[in-house]
Amino acid sequence: MSTTASTTAASTTAARTQGTQPATEVAADPMRFGVGARVTVAVMSDRYVSIILGALRRADASGLVLETGDVSTYAGGGENDLLRWLTDVTAAVAESGEHASITVHLSRGCPGEARCDLPGGAGPRAVEPPSGRTIGYVGAAEWALYPLADDVRAGVRPDHMRDIYAAIETAQGNGTFRESAHFVTRLEGDLGTILETVVRGWAGVGASVQHVTSHVTLSINSPSPVTRAGTGNGTAREH
């Protein structure tokens, strides 16, 4: 994304004294807990500058801190705010009609994140499952989920695969699951529902694991048809 599109929607100062604060207070503040995303948009068109900057301008960044660089845009804030903003950016790119890809890297609870210095045992952070929306554009995605640090003091037995399978069950339940592949799960369907699946899975694992990351790459307006719309009825659609 362009360095000319740096936007700060809400200024939040991250405290660097978390080690002296109760764990519940640290986990309650998404910025102190290091909740955020990095997003890179690639548009296969000579209109890429206007499409990317237009998507950033249109997206509702309420409650978030945004920092745009020459490789990616960082967004920090609560899970629901992140999902809304990611959906807005994706919808704006999809509406252009151009073939594009969006890569999203989500992270929460990192003990060495630039904006937080969390001690072990500061989490996990449990939140209500984020709610998204459909946008009317179908695409495909490759998704990976990484629980990175179990906190046995939270009273939950460490079991990474349990949490990953639970996230995959969410995708199966809303019809976005297509298949398992090497290192990723393939999702297909409405792009808004795909993003909800990803953010819900990431946040859900975070209810029992302090440090969780997730990667997803979205394919938008691809010349290759999506095999189904993610509605569970096998309908093929393209946008």
C-alpha positions as CSV (number, residue, x, y, z in Angstrom):
1,M,0.0,0.0,0.0
2,S,1.1,3.6,-0.6
3,T,3.1,5.6,2.0
4,T,0.8,8.5,1.2
5,A,-2.2,6.9,2.8
6,S,-1.3,7.0,6.5
7,T,-4.3,7.4,8.6
8,T,-4.8,7.5,12.3
9,A,-8.4,7.0,13.2
10,A,-8.0,6.9,17.0
11,S,-4.9,7.6,19.1
12,T,-4.2,5.0,21.7
13,T,-1.0,5.1,23.8
14,A,0.2,1.6,24.6
15,A,1.3,1.3,28.2
16,R,4.7,-0.4,28.6
17,T,4.2,-1.3,32.3
18,Q,2.0,-4.3,31.8
19,G,4.1,-6.4,34.1
20,T,2.8,-4.3,37.1
21,Q,-0.9,-4.5,36.0
22,P,-3.4,-7.2,36.8
23,A,-3.7,-9.7,33.9
24,T,-7.4,-9.0,33.5
25,E,-6.7,-5.2,32.9
26,V,-4.1,-6.0,30.3
27,A,-6.3,-8.4,28.4
28,A,-9.2,-6.1,28.5
29,D,-7.4,-3.4,26.4
30,P,-6.9,-4.6,22.8
31,M,-4.0,-2.2,22.1
32,R,-2.2,-3.2,25.3
33,F,-2.8,-6.8,24.4
34,G,-1.4,-6.3,20.9
35,V,-4.6,-7.0,18.9
36,G,-4.1,-6.0,15.3
37,A,-3.6,-6.9,11.7
38,R,-1.2,-6.2,8.8
39,V,-2.8,-5.9,5.4
40,T,-1.3,-5.9,1.9
41,V,-3.5,-5.3,-1.2
42,A,-2.3,-6.2,-4.7
43,V,-4.4,-5.1,-7.7
44,M,-3.7,-6.5,-11.1
45,S,-4.5,-3.2,-12.9
46,D,-2.8,0.1,-13.8
47,R,-5.5,1.6,-11.6
48,Y,-4.0,0.1,-8.5
49,V,-3.1,3.3,-6.8
50,S,-6.6,4.8,-7.0
51,I,-8.2,1.5,-6.1
52,I,-6.0,0.9,-3.0
53,L,-6.2,4.5,-1.7
54,G,-9.9,4.7,-2.4
55,A,-10.4,1.5,-0.4
56,L,-8.5,2.9,2.5
57,R,-10.4,6.2,2.4
58,R,-13.8,4.4,2.3
59,A,-13.2,1.9,5.1
60,D,-14.6,2.8,8.5
61,A,-11.6,2.9,10.8
62,S,-13.5,3.9,13.9
63,G,-11.7,2.7,17.1
64,L,-8.6,1.7,15.2
65,V,-5.0,3.0,14.9
66,L,-3.8,2.8,11.2
67,E,-0.3,3.1,10.0
68,T,0.4,2.7,6.3
69,G,3.8,1.9,4.8
70,D,5.2,0.9,1.5
71,V,4.6,-2.9,2.1
72,S,1.5,-3.0,4.3
73,T,-1.0,-1.2,6.5
74,Y,-1.1,-1.9,10.2
75,A,-4.5,-1.7,12.0
76,G,-4.6,-2.0,15.8
77,G,-7.7,-2.3,17.9
78,G,-10.6,-4.5,18.9
79,E,-11.6,-7.6,17.0
80,N,-15.0,-6.3,15.9
81,D,-13.5,-3.0,14.7
82,L,-10.8,-4.9,12.8
83,L,-13.4,-7.2,11.1
84,R,-15.5,-4.2,10.0
85,W,-12.5,-2.4,8.6
86,L,-11.2,-5.5,6.8
87,T,-14.6,-6.1,5.3
88,D,-14.9,-2.5,4.1
89,V,-11.5,-2.6,2.5
90,T,-12.3,-5.9,0.8
91,A,-15.7,-4.7,-0.5
92,A,-14.2,-1.6,-2.0
93,V,-11.5,-3.5,-3.8
94,A,-14.1,-6.1,-5.0
95,E,-16.3,-3.3,-6.3
96,S,-13.5,-2.2,-8.7
97,G,-14.1,-5.3,-10.8
98,E,-10.3,-5.8,-11.0
99,H,-8.5,-9.0,-10.2
100,A,-6.8,-8.5,-6.8
101,S,-5.5,-10.3,-3.8
102,I,-5.5,-9.2,-0.2
103,T,-3.1,-10.7,2.4
104,V,-4.0,-10.4,6.1
105,H,-1.8,-11.2,9.0
106,L,-3.7,-11.2,12.4
107,S,-1.9,-11.2,15.8
108,R,-3.0,-10.9,19.4
109,G,-1.2,-11.5,22.7
110,C,2.4,-11.4,21.4
111,P,4.8,-11.1,24.3
112,G,7.3,-9.1,22.2
113,E,5.0,-7.0,19.9
114,A,6.2,-3.5,19.1
115,R,3.3,-1.9,20.9
116,C,3.0,-4.1,23.9
117,D,5.4,-5.9,26.2
118,L,3.2,-8.6,27.6
119,P,4.4,-10.8,30.4
120,G,3.7,-14.5,30.1
121,G,0.3,-15.2,31.7
122,A,-1.1,-11.8,30.6
123,G,-3.8,-13.7,28.7
124,P,-5.8,-15.3,27.3
125,R,-8.2,-12.7,26.1
126,A,-11.8,-13.9,25.6
127,V,-14.2,-11.8,23.5
128,E,-17.6,-12.3,22.0
129,P,-17.4,-13.9,18.5
130,P,-17.0,-11.0,16.1
131,S,-19.9,-10.5,13.8
132,G,-19.4,-9.6,10.1
133,R,-21.6,-9.1,7.1
134,T,-22.0,-10.3,3.6
135,I,-20.8,-8.0,0.8
136,G,-22.3,-9.7,-2.3
137,Y,-18.9,-10.6,-3.9
138,V,-17.7,-14.2,-4.0
139,G,-14.1,-15.3,-3.8
140,A,-11.6,-17.8,-2.4
141,A,-9.0,-17.8,0.3
142,E,-6.3,-19.8,1.8
143,W,-6.2,-19.6,5.6
144,A,-3.8,-20.8,8.3
145,L,-4.2,-20.4,12.1
146,Y,-1.4,-20.6,14.6
147,P,-1.9,-20.9,18.4
148,L,1.6,-20.0,19.6
149,A,1.6,-19.9,23.4
150,D,-0.6,-21.9,25.8
151,D,-1.1,-20.5,29.3
152,V,-1.6,-23.5,31.5
153,R,-2.4,-21.1,34.4
154,A,-5.6,-20.2,32.6
155,G,-7.0,-23.6,33.7
156,V,-7.3,-24.9,30.1
157,R,-5.3,-27.9,29.0
158,P,-3.0,-27.0,26.1
159,D,-4.3,-28.6,22.9
160,H,-3.4,-26.7,19.7
161,M,-5.2,-29.0,17.3
162,R,-8.4,-28.9,19.4
163,D,-8.6,-25.1,18.8
164,I,-7.7,-25.3,15.1
165,Y,-10.3,-28.0,14.5
166,A,-12.9,-25.9,16.3
167,A,-12.1,-23.0,13.9
168,I,-12.5,-25.3,10.9
169,E,-15.8,-26.4,12.3
170,T,-16.9,-22.8,12.2
171,A,-16.0,-22.7,8.5
172,Q,-17.9,-25.9,7.9
173,G,-20.9,-24.6,9.7
174,N,-21.3,-21.4,7.7
175,G,-20.5,-23.1,4.4
176,T,-17.2,-21.4,3.6
177,F,-15.0,-24.5,4.1
178,R,-13.9,-26.0,0.8
179,E,-11.1,-28.4,1.6
180,S,-7.9,-28.9,3.5
181,A,-4.6,-28.4,1.6
182,H,-0.9,-28.3,2.3
183,F,-0.4,-25.9,5.3
184,V,-3.8,-24.1,4.7
185,T,-7.5,-24.5,4.7
186,R,-9.3,-23.4,1.5
187,L,-12.3,-21.2,2.0
188,E,-14.9,-20.1,-0.6
189,G,-18.0,-18.0,-0.6
190,D,-19.0,-14.4,0.1
191,L,-15.8,-12.5,1.0
192,G,-17.5,-10.9,4.0
193,T,-18.4,-14.3,5.4
194,I,-14.9,-15.6,4.7
195,L,-13.4,-12.7,6.7
196,E,-15.8,-13.4,9.5
197,T,-14.8,-17.0,9.6
198,V,-11.1,-16.1,9.8
199,V,-11.5,-13.4,12.5
200,R,-13.9,-15.6,14.6
201,G,-11.5,-18.5,14.4
202,W,-8.5,-16.4,15.4
203,A,-10.4,-14.7,18.3
204,G,-11.9,-18.0,19.4
205,V,-8.6,-19.7,19.8
206,G,-7.5,-16.6,21.8
207,A,-10.1,-17.5,24.5
208,S,-7.6,-20.3,25.7
209,V,-4.3,-19.2,24.2
210,Q,-2.5,-15.9,24.8
211,H,-0.6,-15.5,21.6
212,V,-2.4,-16.4,18.4
213,T,-1.6,-15.4,14.8
214,S,-3.5,-16.2,11.6
215,H,-2.7,-15.7,7.9
216,V,-5.2,-15.5,5.1
217,T,-4.8,-14.6,1.4
218,L,-8.0,-13.6,-0.4
219,S,-8.5,-13.9,-4.2
220,I,-10.9,-11.4,-5.6
221,N,-12.4,-11.1,-9.1
222,S,-10.2,-13.9,-10.3
223,P,-10.6,-15.0,-13.9
224,S,-10.7,-18.6,-12.5
225,P,-14.2,-19.4,-11.4
226,V,-15.0,-20.1,-7.7
227,T,-16.5,-23.6,-7.6
228,R,-19.2,-22.7,-5.1
229,A,-20.6,-19.6,-3.3
230,G,-20.0,-20.9,0.2
231,T,-23.8,-21.3,0.7
232,G,-23.6,-25.1,0.9
233,N,-25.6,-25.6,-2.3
234,G,-22.8,-26.0,-4.7
235,T,-23.7,-22.9,-6.7
236,A,-20.9,-21.4,-8.9
237,R,-20.7,-17.7,-9.1
238,E,-18.1,-15.2,-10.2
239,H,-17.6,-11.4,-9.6
